Amino acid sequence: MTVQQLIDKQLFHVVNAGDDTDRAVTGVFCCDLLSIAMGKAPADSAWVTVMGNVNTIAVATLADVACVIIAEGAALDEVGRTRAKEQGVTVLSTDEPIFTAALQVHELL
């Protein structure tokens, strides 16, 4: 499944459509501790977190995830939005709990 196909399912709100929506999503990763996500988030995964700031976008870029899903109704702050646009990172959001959001993606894979 590609990032665009995930977007097309309309399970999540699009905060920022990145530069590479044709990229394959190959798994799901859940973590709110940025230092762990930086070292353990698999490339090409959909990273589900409640952290909605510029550091999340930096970690997403370093870990080379396919997209970020901000769960639990958390929001990406304005600095994070600007950085996501600059870096071409796809950011989605949902009011669903982290587990539910991750399960929704997992069931589509």
Buried (B, 14 or more C-beta within 10 A) or exposed (E): BBBBEBBEEEBBEBBBBBEBBEBEBEBBBBBBEBEEBBEEBBEBBBBBBBBBBBBBBBBBBEBEBBBBBBBBEBEBEEEBBBBBBEBEBBBBBBEBBBEBBBBBBEEBE
